[in-house]
Amino acid sequence: MNLYGAKPDGSRRWYSRGYLSHFDGGEITQFITFRLHDSLPQDVLLGWRGELAGEPETEREILLNRRIEKYLDQGFGECFLLNPEIAAIVQNALLFHDNSLYRLSAWIIMPNHVHLLLTPNAGVALSRILHSLKSFTSNKVNQMLGRKGKLWQEESFDRYIRNREHYEKTITYIENNPVKARLCERPSDWQFSSAFH
């Protein structure tokens, strides 16, 4: 197994389910963000895509993701994940699958989105991991709130980790997210995170 970058045989699989390209490369550490369905209006996202259309593809994706992160940190939408019972459902699901589907290195459950740093286990597709997490938590949360409909945005953001430096910076980014969003003073103050645990 190669924790960072390409698998030993060099195989990689890129795919798209909509607006974002995804990389499913087996046992490669991935930074993943998924968000609540109402956290970012589609017209805002489409407007940004239009503004960035002239940028090279790689630069466009980086700039778009920065805008998305900044927007999410402002806490738009119903922010169901601020409810400790709901955040606990999500966190317990993340921890339940640790070691069985993936190895979880870091996580944070923010008011309207989740960041993960994980390495899929051999033979487990990233799409399977995300489907399992989102489907289970959506059903539990909707049941708890007495609601129906989408909880999570269908698309998620993922980026594979290139090297040790990228890995360490990503953990710092994830765990500092509530500090940056002015939700707490220290990463370890945020209960639903790897820094707390």
Residue, then its C-alpha position, 0 to 999 in steps of 0.5 A: m500500500n502507498l499512503y500518498g499518491a499513486k497505488p504501487d501499480g500506478s492505476r487510478r480511476w477518475y470519474s464524474r457524477g456531475y460538476l466535480s471530477h472525483f478520484d478513486g485510487g484505492e488505498i490512497t489517502q483522500f481529503i473529502t468534504f461533503r455538505l448539507h443540501d441547503s448549504l450552498p444555493q445552486d445559483v451561487l455555485l453556477g455564478w462562480r463557475g461562470e466567473l471562473a470559466g476562463e481559468p485553466e481547469t486545475e486553477r479553476e477547481i482550486l479557486l472554486n473550492r476556496r470560494i465554496e469553503k469560505y461560503l460554507d464557513q459562514g454557516f448558510g442553510e439550516c445548519f442541522l449539524l449544529n444540533p449536538e444529537i445530529a452531529a453525534i449521529v454523523q460522528n458515530a457513523l464515521l467512527f463506526h466504519d473506521n478500520s472496517l471500510y477505511r482508516l480515519s486520520a482526521w475529521i470535523i463536523m461543522p454546522n453545514h459540512v463535514h471534512l474527512l481525511l481517510t484512506p480506503n481499505a483494499g477493495v473499498a471504493l470511495s464512492r461506496i464509503l460516501h454512499s454508506l455514510k450519507s445514506f445511513t446518516s440521512n435516514k437517521v437524521n431525517q427520522m429524528l427531525g421528522r422530515k423527508g427529502k435530501l439531507w446531503q448535497e449529492e456531490s462531494f469534494d475529494r482530493y488525494i494526498r500527495n505526500r507527508e507535507h500535504y497530509e500534515k497540512t490537511i490535518t491542520y486545515i481540518e482541525n482548525n476549521p472551527v477556529k477559522a470560522r470563529l466557532c471556538e478558540r482552539p481546535s480541541d474545543w470543538q467536540f465533533s472533531s479528531a482534535f477533540h478526541 
